[in-house]
Amino acid sequence: MAPDGTTRTLHEAAKLELRDQRYADAARNLERAIAHDPTDAWAHDKLGIAFQRLGRTDEALKEFERSVELAPSEAVYLYNYGAMLASMGQTDDGISVLQRCLKQDPDHCRAKELLDKTLQTQTN
């Protein structure tokens, strides 16, 4: 379903705020977008990014997980979720999600690099 006018406006504001590193402002607009449409996977993913930058890692992880639940074949959401899991020390889960990402997008360079790095760390 295409986003309505309210959702598009909130998305655009959040994109600019994320670009300008105004993460608290972005989080507020993304939370409003999610309140307007709880199934907005894009907003959940970007809220995860805002929370991650704000040091709210547990909340970021939940948002990344929710974006993957809503759009399980979206490689960028899988990457963000897998990267967050790996950064939080949940290595096995991170590896699994990064592998799912690469099944969706075999050319996802960042996922390949992070997967290789995570696997090397795990074996050392």
JOMO-V205889 format. One record per helix or strand of 3 or more residues. SS is the DSSP state (h for helix, s for strand). FROM is the first residue (numbers start at 1). TO is the last residue. If there is no record, write none. Layout:
BEGIN
ss & from & to
SS & FROM & TO
SS & FROM & TO
END
This chain:
BEGIN
ss & from & to
h & 5 & 19
h & 23 & 36
h & 41 & 53
h & 57 & 70
h & 75 & 87
h & 91 & 104
h & 109 & 123
END
